[in-house]
Amino acid sequence: MKRTKILKDPKMYFVVGFSDALSWKPVQDTIKNLKVSVVDVIDEKTVKVSLQKERYQLFLYNLRKNHKYVKELRETVLSEKVEESVVEELRSKPDQRGWFTFELASLSGIEEPEKIEQSIIKYVRSNDLGDIDRSYISENLLILSGLLKYRAVEEIADEVEAVTKVFKMPKIELTTNELSPLSLASATPVISLSPETTPEFVPSVCVIDSGINLGHRLLKDFIEDMYDYTTQDKNPCKDLDGHGSMVSGLAIYGEDIRKNKNPLAKVIMVKNFEKGDAIERDFLKVIFETVIRYRFISNVFSFSFAADGPNPTLTKALDEMIFRHNLFVVSCAGNIKLPLIRYHINNGFAYPKYIGLHKVFFPGDCRNALTVGSYADCDSNLVKAGWPSPFTRSSPSFDFIKPEVMAIGGNLNANYSGKQVVSFSSAGLGVCSTSNKDNEESESVGTSLCSPAVASLAASIVSKYPDISPFLVKALILSSCEYLWNRANGVPDHSIQGFGKPNKTRALYSQNWRACYLLEGEFESKDANKYHRYRLLFPDEADEFDVTLVVGKLHTMFEEEKADYVRLKFARPGVKFGIPLMPQISLGESRCFCTYKARKIIRRGSKGPWTINVIPHFFSPVSNQRLKYACVITVSSSRGGEVYAPIINWIMPKKELIRPMEAPQIAPASVTSKVR
């Protein structure tokens, strides 16, 4: 109550610890009866709550009646908001400046968050402590970011009880490799275009990068729009680095331009990087403003940059942005620095073991994004073709898979002196794309070259099926994937390669012997007992089916929400058994709650009509979580038998059967009309 140096908040905040888990109903009832609002969940038995100061006496009265499961009441401490190592750094260098993010979560429990925001901004600016501004706001989340003196960071975290988390802003940079791109011969012209591939008819991909070469013959006709954050204007958006022009070429042509000159997409370029630029601006704000500016032109975004460390606040905000604005965000996994690769190899920690030590950070660690790693297309003395590239990063956590897919990002040759690696080279092992020099091509390596190629595929899917959700686009891409096999033991390593490399034809179309059912829908935790039911046919010629399930989450404000999932249960009408498919099955050492893929064999007695129940599971009792699911069920015949026609003939006369609970669409992938 005495923390009024920065603002006079009408609410007080404190921590309540319980004797049992928050998921237990008596504990939930206790929170309700105490008439407090949950602001943060500290662990499975402890919450931070808010209370109107004028209702404090009433709270004490309610506490006497509802104290049975209350274990402790205490004030919040600074270490619950800021990591102890950061607190020590703040106190040792009070006048040093650095970038920080301040998170105010669960705004329903906070009185007038905009007033708190303005009070913090006024306090910082009037006391010459740096500068701070809003990065992102939604119904659940307010994030402020600023370049501040360290003592101001500690004061804000300690004084403003509504602030739940404070993190140092990591350095965010383009995922360029230390090896300079190689200039190649002049670019060959674009092939003759059909009416469907002229600039008016191709979809757009929004790219945040280093600018674009406006005069390049392979780029100039396929630039939808641009914005330059270095000038706060559309112009000049000039690419001094070369990275943005290479990324743009891959977004437009979908892959190495030596293999394809047929444009598949246009580019919206947002310049936020200069050559050698260490970003000194609010990066989350750049992303949010870009989304607001371009979301009605394109909802496909390609990010070829990465942070050098974790920041859960940034990850949380982008995940929520993707969910709320129906975005399809493709992010690269990031590169392992060459000196680190050299160190590992020279110290006996050979490829691919060392890859597991280097985790994916923002934005690749966002659950709702599609993260792309790199694989090699050519042999080197380090890595064979078809294996993960020696610089690609691995999964950031054991409870979900990142990267989910792989694309061609190049390879490295090691140069030795004796038995020690002294340097690397990549000539002839990289990806070729457009250069920032007019009408020239460049060759380079890195995961940054992977995300635009997959974003181009996503744009093609969105163009073909404009009414489906980004999560169903993601499910289609994952359903088409083929594993890169770890040839040492024949088992794919999911933590490095995810589900493998996408197949464009399979992502866009069914075939006669292979048909795709598409399902998507949404659940809210307040309606946790609801489920969706579908009917589908397994034709006589079918003998196997693949299930690809993607679950998108509105937010993961609380740790327990990260474990929310959707379950599929298959059942044959009239038969007293079912096949439960759980999206939290073990995949290697990873436990997956956002993507799932499995194959099942269909026996003779299992052919015919089936029902599918889609059932949500919510763990968090203290917020209204929302889940969006997207599922691709691929029914196929390993013998090449006819599968597609029987499914179409079964679905079309029976549209009325696919209606219980107003279920979302279910249709083969090559049917553009919705079947309900």
C-alpha positions in Angstrom: 0.0 0.0 0.0 3.0 2.3 0.5 4.3 1.8 -3.0 3.0 5.1 -4.4 6.2 6.7 -5.7 5.3 6.2 -9.4 1.5 6.1 -9.2 -1.3 5.7 -6.8 -2.9 2.4 -7.8 -6.4 1.9 -6.4 -5.6 -1.8 -6.2 -3.3 -3.8 -4.0 -1.4 -6.9 -5.1 -0.2 -9.8 -3.0 0.6 -13.5 -3.3 -1.7 -16.3 -2.1 -0.3 -19.8 -1.7 -2.6 -22.9 -1.4 -2.1 -26.3 0.1 -3.3 -28.0 -3.1 -3.1 -27.4 -6.9 -5.0 -24.6 -8.5 -6.7 -27.2 -10.8 -8.5 -28.7 -7.8 -12.1 -27.3 -7.7 -12.1 -26.5 -3.9 -9.1 -24.2 -4.5 -10.8 -22.6 -7.4 -13.9 -22.0 -5.3 -11.7 -20.5 -2.6 -10.3 -17.9 -5.1 -13.8 -17.1 -6.2 -15.1 -16.7 -2.6 -12.1 -14.5 -1.6 -13.3 -12.1 -4.4 -9.8 -11.4 -5.7 -8.6 -11.2 -9.4 -5.8 -13.5 -10.5 -3.0 -11.4 -12.1 -0.3 -14.1 -12.4 0.3 -17.7 -11.7 3.7 -18.2 -9.9 3.5 -22.0 -9.7 0.9 -24.8 -9.6 -0.1 -23.8 -6.0 0.6 -20.1 -5.9 -1.1 -17.0 -7.5 -0.6 -13.3 -7.5 -3.9 -11.5 -7.0 -5.3 -8.0 -7.0 -7.8 -6.4 -4.7 -9.4 -3.0 -4.5 -7.8 -1.3 -1.5 -11.2 -0.2 -0.2 -12.3 -3.8 -0.1 -9.4 -5.0 2.1 -11.6 -5.3 5.3 -14.1 -7.4 3.3 -11.3 -9.6 2.1 -10.2 -10.3 5.7 -13.8 -11.2 6.5 -14.0 -13.6 3.5 -10.6 -15.0 4.5 -11.9 -16.1 7.9 -14.6 -18.0 6.2 -12.5 -19.5 3.4 -9.1 -20.1 4.8 -9.1 -23.9 4.8 -6.9 -24.3 1.8 -4.9 -21.1 2.1 -1.3 -21.8 3.1 0.3 -18.3 2.9 -0.3 -14.7 2.2 2.6 -12.4 1.4 3.8 -9.4 -0.6 5.4 -10.0 -4.0 9.2 -9.9 -4.1 11.4 -8.4 -6.8 12.9 -11.8 -7.7 9.5 -13.0 -8.8 9.5 -10.3 -11.5 13.1 -10.1 -12.4 15.7 -12.8 -12.5 18.2 -12.6 -9.6 21.2 -12.3 -11.9 19.6 -9.4 -13.7 18.8 -7.7 -10.3 22.5 -8.0 -9.3 23.4 -6.4 -12.6 20.9 -3.6 -12.2 22.3 -2.7 -8.7 25.9 -2.9 -9.8 25.5 -0.5 -12.7 22.7 1.8 -11.7 23.4 4.5 -14.4 24.1 2.2 -17.3 21.4 2.0 -20.0 19.8 -1.0 -21.6 16.7 -2.2 -23.4 14.0 -3.9 -21.2 10.5 -5.2 -21.6 7.8 -4.8 -18.9 4.8 -7.1 -18.9 1.4 -6.4 -17.4 -0.6 -9.6 -17.8 -4.2 -10.6 -17.2 -5.5 -7.0 -17.6 -8.9 -7.9 -16.3 -7.3 -7.9 -12.8 -5.6 -4.5 -13.3 -7.3 -1.2 -12.7 -6.9 1.2 -15.7 -3.8 -0.3 -17.3 -3.5 2.8 -19.6 -3.3 5.0 -16.5 -0.5 2.8 -15.2 1.3 3.0 -18.6 1.1 6.8 -18.6 2.4 7.1 -15.0 5.4 4.9 -15.8 6.2 6.9 -19.0 5.8 10.2 -17.2 8.0 9.0 -14.3 10.8 7.9 -16.7 10.8 11.0 -18.9 10.4 13.6 -16.2 13.3 12.1 -14.2 15.6 11.8 -17.2 15.8 8.0 -16.8 15.7 7.2 -20.5 12.6 6.5 -22.7 9.8 4.0 -22.6 6.7 3.4 -24.7 4.0 0.9 -25.5 5.0 -2.1 -27.6 1.8 -4.1 -27.6 -1.6 -4.2 -26.0 -4.6 -6.6 -26.2 -7.4 -7.6 -23.9 -5.0 -9.7 -21.9 -1.6 -8.2 -22.2 0.2 -4.8 -22.1 3.9 -4.7 -22.9 6.1 -1.6 -22.5 9.6 -1.5 -23.8 12.3 1.1 -23.3 16.0 2.1 -23.2 16.4 2.9 -19.5 18.9 3.5 -16.8 19.3 0.3 -14.8 18.1 2.0 -11.5 14.9 3.0 -13.2 14.2 -0.7 -14.2 14.5 -1.8 -10.6 12.4 1.1 -9.3 9.6 0.4 -11.8 9.6 -3.4 -11.1 9.6 -2.8 -7.3 7.2 0.1 -7.1 4.5 -0.8 -9.8 2.8 -3.9 -8.4 0.8 -4.4 -11.6 4.1 -5.2 -13.5 4.3 -9.0 -13.5 7.6 -9.7 -15.4 10.6 -7.7 -16.5 13.2 -9.1 -19.0 16.3 -7.7 -20.7 15.7 -7.2 -24.4 17.9 -9.7 -26.3 19.9 -8.6 -29.3 17.9 -9.3 -32.4 19.8 -9.6 -35.7 19.5 -11.0 -39.2 20.5 -14.6 -39.3 23.3 -14.0 -41.7 26.3 -16.4 -41.7 29.7 -15.0 -41.0 30.7 -16.1 -44.5 30.2 -13.3 -47.0 27.7 -14.0 -49.8 29.3 -14.9 -53.2 28.4 -12.8 -56.2 27.4 -15.0 -59.2 26.7 -14.4 -62.9 24.0 -12.0 -64.1 20.4 -13.1 -63.4 18.5 -14.7 -66.2 15.1 -13.2 -67.0 11.8 -14.4 -65.5 10.2 -17.1 -67.6 7.1 -16.2 -69.7 4.2 -15.9 -67.3 0.8 -17.5 -67.6 -2.2 -15.3 -66.7 -2.4 -17.0 -63.3 1.2 -16.0 -62.4 1.2 -12.3 -63.4 1.7 -9.9 -60.5 -2.0 -9.3 -60.1 -2.8 -12.9 -59.4 0.0 -14.1 -57.1 -0.3 -13.8 -53.2 1.9 -11.6 -51.1 4.4 -12.4 -48.3 5.3 -9.7 -45.8 9.1 -9.6 -44.9 10.8 -7.7 -42.2 14.5 -7.4 -43.2 17.2 -5.1 -44.6 15.3 -3.6 -47.6 15.1 -4.6 -51.2 16.8 -4.0 -54.6 14.1 -2.0 -56.4 15.8 -2.2 -59.8 16.5 -6.0 -60.0 14.7 -7.5 -63.0 13.6 -10.5 -61.0 12.2 -8.4 -58.1 10.9 -5.1 -59.4 7.6 -6.3 -60.8 6.8 -8.3 -57.6 7.1 -5.7 -54.9 3.6 -5.2 -53.4 4.5 -2.4 -51.0 7.3 -1.3 -48.7 8.1 0.6 -45.5 11.4 1.9 -44.2 11.7 2.1 -40.4 15.0 3.9 -40.7 13.2 6.9 -42.3 9.6 6.2 -41.0 8.5 6.4 -44.6 7.9 4.1 -47.7 11.3 5.2 -49.1 14.1 4.6 -49.8 14.0 1.0 -48.4 17.4 0.5 -50.0 19.1 -2.8 -49.3 22.7 -2.0 -48.2 23.3 -5.4 -46.6 22.0 -7.7 -49.4 20.2 -10.0 -47.0 16.7 -8.5 -47.7 17.1 -8.9 -51.5 18.1 -12.5 -51.2 15.2 -13.3 -48.8 12.8 -11.5 -51.2 13.9 -13.6 -54.1 13.3 -16.8 -52.2 9.9 -15.6 -51.1 8.9 -14.7 -54.7 10.3 -17.8 -56.4 9.9 -20.3 -53.6 13.4 -21.8 -53.8 16.9 -21.4 -55.2 16.3 -19.3 -58.3 18.6 -21.6 -60.4 15.8 -24.1 -60.0 12.7 -21.9 -60.5 12.1 -18.7 -62.4 8.3 -18.9 -62.1 7.2 -16.3 -59.5 4.8 -17.7 -56.9 4.4 -14.6 -54.6 4.9 -10.9 -54.2 6.8 -9.2 -51.4 5.9 -6.5 -48.9 9.3 -5.3 -47.6 9.5 -3.7 -44.2 13.1 -2.4 -43.7 14.2 -2.6 -40.1 17.9 -3.5 -40.4 20.9 -1.7 -41.8 24.3 -3.3 -42.7 25.8 -4.3 -39.4 22.9 -2.8 -37.5 22.5 -3.8 -33.9 18.8 -3.0 -33.4 18.3 0.0 -31.2 14.6 0.2 -31.5 11.6 -1.5 -30.0 11.4 -4.6 -32.2 8.1 -5.9 -30.8 6.5 -2.5 -31.7 7.9 -2.8 -35.3 6.2 -6.2 -35.6 2.9 -5.1 -34.2 2.8 -2.0 -36.3 3.7 -4.0 -39.4 0.8 -6.5 -38.7 -1.7 -3.6 -38.2 -0.5 -1.9 -41.4 -0.5 -4.9 -43.7 -2.7 -7.6 -42.2 -5.5 -6.9 -44.8 -3.1 -7.2 -47.7 -1.3 -10.4 -46.5 -1.5 -12.5 -43.4 1.7 -14.5 -44.3 4.9 -13.1 -42.7 8.4 -14.3 -43.1 11.0 -13.6 -40.4 14.7 -14.2 -41.1 16.1 -12.8 -37.9 16.6 -14.2 -34.4 17.3 -13.1 -30.8 20.5 -14.2 -29.1 18.6 -15.3 -26.0 15.1 -16.0 -24.7 12.5 -13.3 -23.8 9.2 -15.0 -22.7 7.4 -11.6 -22.9 8.2 -11.2 -26.6 7.3 -14.8 -27.4 4.0 -14.5 -25.5 3.0 -11.3 -27.3 3.8 -12.7 -30.8 1.9 -15.9 -30.1 -1.1 -13.9 -29.1 -0.7 -11.6 -32.1 -0.7 -14.6 -34.4 -3.9 -16.0 -32.8 -5.9 -12.8 -32.6 -5.1 -11.5 -36.1 -5.1 -14.9 -37.9 -1.5 -14.6 -39.1 0.7 -17.2 -40.6 4.2 -16.4 -39.3 7.2 -18.4 -40.7 10.4 -17.9 -38.7 13.9 -19.3 -39.2 15.5 -21.4 -36.5 18.6 -19.3 -36.3 22.3 -20.1 -37.0 24.9 -21.5 -34.7 27.9 -19.2 -34.9 30.9 -20.6 -36.9 33.4 -20.2 -34.0 31.1 -22.3 -31.8 30.9 -25.0 -34.5 34.7 -25.0 -34.8 35.0 -25.2 -31.0 32.7 -28.2 -30.7 34.4 -30.2 -33.5 37.9 -29.5 -32.3 36.9 -30.7 -28.8 35.4 -34.0 -29.9 31.8 -33.0 -29.8 31.0 -33.9 -33.4 28.0 -33.2 -35.7 25.1 -33.6 -35.1 25.4 -33.9 -31.3 26.4 -30.3 -30.7 23.3 -29.0 -32.5 21.2 -30.0 -29.5 23.1 -27.5 -27.3 22.0 -24.5 -29.4 18.3 -23.7 -28.9 15.9 -21.7 -31.0 15.0 -18.3 -29.6 12.5 -15.5 -30.5 10.7 -15.5 -32.8 11.3 -19.1 -33.6 10.3 -20.3 -30.2 6.7 -19.1 -30.7 4.3 -22.0 -30.5 1.8 -20.5 -33.0 4.5 -19.8 -35.6 6.0 -22.3 -38.1 9.7 -22.5 -37.5 12.0 -23.7 -40.3 15.4 -25.2 -39.9 18.0 -25.9 -42.6 19.2 -29.0 -44.4 22.0 -29.5 -46.9 21.4 -30.0 -50.6 25.0 -30.9 -51.4 27.6 -33.1 -49.8 30.5 -31.5 -47.8 33.3 -33.0 -45.7 31.1 -32.3 -42.7 27.6 -33.2 -43.7 26.0 -35.4 -46.4 23.2 -34.1 -48.7 19.8 -34.6 -47.2 21.1 -34.1 -43.6 20.4 -31.1 -41.3 22.9 -28.3 -42.0 25.8 -28.0 -39.5 24.6 -24.6 -38.4 20.9 -25.2 -37.8 19.5 -24.8 -34.3 17.3 -27.2 -32.3 14.2 -27.4 -30.1 14.1 -24.8 -27.3 12.0 -27.1 -25.0 11.1 -30.6 -24.3 7.3 -30.0 -24.5 7.0 -28.9 -28.1 8.8 -29.4 -31.4 10.9 -26.7 -33.0 11.8 -26.4 -35.8 8.7 -28.1 -37.3 10.0 -28.3 -40.9 13.2 -28.1 -42.9 14.2 -26.3 -46.1 17.4 -26.0 -48.1 19.7 -23.6 -46.4 23.1 -24.8 -47.6 26.2 -26.6 -46.2 29.7 -25.9 -45.0 33.1 -27.4 -45.8 35.6 -27.5 -42.9 39.2 -26.3 -43.6 41.7 -28.2 -41.5 45.2 -27.5 -40.2 46.3 -30.9 -39.1 43.4 -32.4 -37.2 42.0 -29.0 -36.1 39.3 -27.0 -38.0 40.6 -23.5 -38.6 37.9 -22.1 -40.9 34.8 -22.9 -43.0 33.9 -22.2 -46.6 30.6 -22.5 -48.5 31.3 -21.9 -52.2 29.1 -24.1 -54.3 27.2 -25.4 -51.2 24.7 -22.5 -50.7 21.4 -21.2 -52.0 21.2 -18.9 -54.9 18.9 -15.9 -54.9 18.7 -12.3 -56.1 21.4 -9.8 -55.1 21.3 -6.1 -54.0 23.4 -5.5 -57.1 21.2 -4.9 -60.1 20.4 -8.1 -62.0 23.1 -10.2 -60.3 22.6 -13.3 -58.2 24.2 -14.2 -54.8 24.9 -17.5 -53.1 24.8 -17.8 -49.3 24.1 -20.3 -46.6 21.9 -20.0 -43.4 18.5 -20.7 -41.9 17.4 -17.2 -43.0 17.2 -18.6 -46.5 14.7 -21.3 -45.4 11.8 -19.3 -43.9 11.0 -17.3 -47.1 10.8 -20.5 -49.2 8.3 -22.0 -46.8 6.4 -18.7 -46.5 6.0 -18.8 -50.3 4.5 -22.2 -50.0 2.1 -21.0 -47.3 1.1 -18.0 -49.5 0.3 -20.5 -52.3 -2.0 -22.5 -50.0 -3.7 -19.3 -48.7 -4.3 -18.2 -52.3 -5.8 -21.6 -53.2 -7.9 -21.9 -50.0 -8.5 -18.3 -48.8 -11.1 -19.2 -46.2 -9.0 -21.6 -44.1 -7.2 -20.6 -40.9 -3.4 -20.1 -40.6 -3.4 -23.2 -38.3 -4.9 -25.3 -41.1 -2.3 -23.9 -43.5 0.3 -25.1 -41.0 -1.3 -28.5 -40.7 -1.4 -28.9 -44.5 2.4 -28.1 -44.6 3.2 -30.5 -41.8 1.0 -33.2 -43.3 3.0 -33.1 -46.5 6.4 -33.5 -44.9 8.8 -36.3 -45.5 11.5 -37.1 -42.9 15.2 -36.5 -43.3 16.4 -39.8 -42.0 19.3 -40.0 -39.5 21.2 -42.6 -41.4 23.2 -43.7 -38.4 20.3 -45.5 -36.7 17.4 -45.0 -39.1 15.4 -42.9 -36.7 14.5 -39.2 -37.3 15.6 -36.8 -34.6 12.6 -34.6 -34.1 14.4 -32.0 -32.0 16.6 -31.1 -35.0 14.5 -31.7 -38.1 10.9 -31.6 -36.7 8.6 -33.4 -39.2 11.0 -33.1 -42.2 10.8 -31.2 -45.5 7.4 -30.2 -47.0 6.2 -31.5 -50.3 4.3 -28.7 -52.3 2.1 -31.0 -54.3 0.9 -32.9 -51.3 0.3 -29.7 -49.4 -1.9 -28.3 -52.1 -3.7 -31.3 -53.6 -5.2 -34.7 -53.0 -4.4 -37.5 -55.4 -6.5 -40.4 -56.6 -4.8 -42.7 -54.2 -4.5 -40.1 -51.4 -7.3 -37.9 -50.1 -7.1 -35.2 -47.4 -9.9 -34.4 -45.0 -9.6 -30.9 -43.4 -11.1 -30.1 -40.0 -10.8 -26.9 -38.0 -12.5 -25.3 -35.1 -12.2 -23.4 -31.8 -12.8 -24.0 -28.1 -12.9 -21.8 -25.0 -12.1 -22.9 -21.5 -15.4 -21.6 -20.2 -17.1 -24.2 -22.4 -14.6 -27.0 -21.6 -17.2 -29.7 -21.7 -18.1 -29.1 -25.4 -16.6 -31.1 -28.2 -17.0 -31.4 -32.0 -18.0 -34.4 -33.9 -17.3 -35.3 -37.6 -18.1 -38.2 -39.9 -15.7 -39.5 -42.5 -15.3 -42.5 -44.8 -12.5 -45.0 -45.1 -13.0 -46.5 -48.6 -12.4 -50.1 -49.3 -9.2 -49.4 -51.1 -7.7 -47.4 -48.2 -5.3 -49.3 -45.9 -3.7 -46.5 -43.9 -4.3 -42.9 -42.7 -2.1 -40.1 -41.3 -3.3 -37.6 -38.7 -1.7 -34.2 -38.5 -3.0 -32.0 -35.7 -2.0 -28.4 -34.9 -3.3 -26.6 -31.8 -3.0 -22.8 -31.6 -3.3 -21.0 -28.2 -4.5 -17.5 -27.5 -2.0 -17.0 -24.8 0.3 -18.9 -22.4 0.2 -16.3 -19.6 0.4 -19.0 -17.1 2.7 -22.0 -17.1 -0.2 -24.5 -16.9 -1.8 -23.1 -20.1 1.2 -24.4 -22.1 -0.1 -27.9 -21.5 -3.6 -27.3 -22.9 -4.3 -29.6 -25.8 -6.9 -31.1 -28.1 -7.6 -34.9 -28.2 -9.0 -36.8 -31.2 -11.0 -40.0 -30.7 -11.9 -42.1 -33.6 -14.8 -44.6 -33.4 -16.5 -47.0 -35.8 -20.3 -46.7 -35.4 -21.7 -49.9 -33.9 -18.3 -51.2 -32.9 -17.4 -51.0 -29.2 -13.9 -49.8 -29.4 -12.0 -46.6 -30.4 -8.6 -45.4 -31.3 -7.5 -42.6 -29.1 -4.9 -40.3 -30.6 -3.3 -38.0 -28.0 -1.3 -35.0 -29.0 0.9 -35.3 -25.9 2.6 -38.5 -26.9 6.4 -38.8 -26.5 8.5 -38.1 -29.6 12.0 -38.9 -28.7 12.5 -36.8 -25.5 10.1 -34.1 -26.6 6.5 -33.8 -25.3 4.3 -32.2 -27.8 1.3 -30.0 -27.0 1.0 -28.0 -30.1 1.7 -30.3 -33.1 1.2 -34.0 -33.5 1.5 -36.5 -36.4 1.0 -40.2 -36.5 0.1 -43.0 -38.9 -2.4 -45.8 -38.4 -3.1 -49.0 -40.4 -6.7 -49.6 -41.4 -7.7 -53.3 -41.1 -10.3 -54.9 -43.3 -13.0 -54.7 -40.6 -12.3 -51.1 -40.0 -13.4 -49.8 -43.5 -16.5 -47.7 -43.9 -17.9 -44.7 -42.1 -16.3 -43.5 -38.9 -16.9 -40.7 -36.4 -14.3 -38.4 -34.9 -14.7 -36.6 -31.6 -12.5 -33.5 -31.1 -12.2 -33.0 -27.3 -10.4 -30.1 -25.6 -8.4 -30.4 -22.4 -7.8 -27.2 -20.3 -5.5 -27.2 -17.3 -5.6 -23.6 -16.2 -8.5 -22.7 -14.0 -7.8 -19.0 -13.8 -8.2 -17.5 -17.3 -10.4 -17.9 -20.3 -8.0 -19.7 -22.7 -9.0 -20.3 -26.3 -7.7 -23.1 -28.5 -7.9 -23.3 -32.3 -7.3 -26.7 -33.8 -6.6 -27.7 -37.3 -6.4 -31.3 -38.4 -5.5 -33.0 -41.7 -6.5 -36.6 -42.0 -4.9 -38.2 -45.0 -6.5 -41.4 -46.1 -4.4 -43.4 -48.6 -3.8 -46.7 -50.4 -0.3 -48.1 -50.2 -1.2 -50.1 -53.4 -2.3 -47.1 -55.4 -6.0 -47.9 -55.2 -8.8 -45.4 -55.8 -9.5 -43.4 -52.7 -10.5 -39.9 -53.7 -13.5 -40.7 -55.9 -15.3 -42.9 -53.2 -14.8 -40.2 -50.6 -16.3 -37.4 -52.9 -19.2 -39.6 -53.8 -19.9 -40.3 -50.1 -19.5 -36.7 -48.9 -21.5 -34.8 -51.5 -24.9 -36.4 -50.9 -24.4 -36.5 -47.2 -23.6 -32.9 -46.3 -26.3 -32.9 -43.7 -24.5 -35.5 -41.7 -21.6 -33.2 -41.0 -23.5 -30.7 -38.8 -23.6 -31.7 -35.1 -22.6 -28.8 -32.9 -22.1 -26.6 -35.9 -18.8 -28.3 -36.7 -16.3 -26.5 -39.0 -15.5 -27.7 -42.5 -14.5 -31.1 -43.5 -13.4 -31.4 -47.2 -10.8 -33.1 -49.4 -7.8 -30.8 -50.0 -8.5 -30.4 -53.7 -12.1 -29.3 -53.2 -12.3 -25.6 -52.9 -15.9 -25.3 -51.8 -16.8 -25.8 -48.1 -18.6 -29.0 -47.1 -20.5 -28.6 -43.9 
